[in-house]
Amino acid sequence: GAPRQSGTPGFQVARIEAHADLLEAARDDARLILSRDPELQSQRGEALRLLLYLFGRDEAVRLLRAG
C-alpha cells in the first residue's frame, strides 16, 4: 500500500473472529440503507458511499445488492 503520511491516523483492521458480531451488524445496517435508498442519495446513503470509497470497497455496494 501507499506509505502513511505523518500525522494521519491509522486504521485498526477488524479481525473476523474478534469482530464477527460488529461486522454482521454493519452488513445488516448497510443492507437496510440500500433497501431504502438504492442509489445512496440520502444523508446516510452518501455517508455509506463515502465510507465504502475511503476503504476502497466500491464493489461492496454491488455485492450487498446481490445479497
Secondary structure, DSSP 8 states (H G I E B T S, - for coil): -----TT--------HHHHHHHHHHHHHHHHHHHHH-TT--SHHHHHHHHHHHHTT-HHHHHHHHH-
